Amino acid sequence: MHSTPHGIPCAPQVNTPLDRLGG
């Protein structure tokens, strides 16, 4: 898992626009 700039962890397999927004 990686942390987005918002600090919200997202699974790497979730490659959606929401993931880039911190989903």
N, C-alpha and C positions, 0 to 999 in steps of 0.2 A: 504493500500500500504506500501511497505517497501523500504528502501534505500539500494542499493547495495554498495559494497566497492568503486565503482566508483562514487557514489553519484547520480546514475540515478534511479529514482523511477520506480518500476515495480509492476504491479498488482499481488497479491498473487495467482490468478488463472492461471497465466502464468508460469507454472512449466516446462520450457524448458531449454536446455543447454544455450541458449542465455540469459535467465533470470539470470543464475548463473554468466555469464560473464559481466553482467551489461546491459542486453538488456531491 
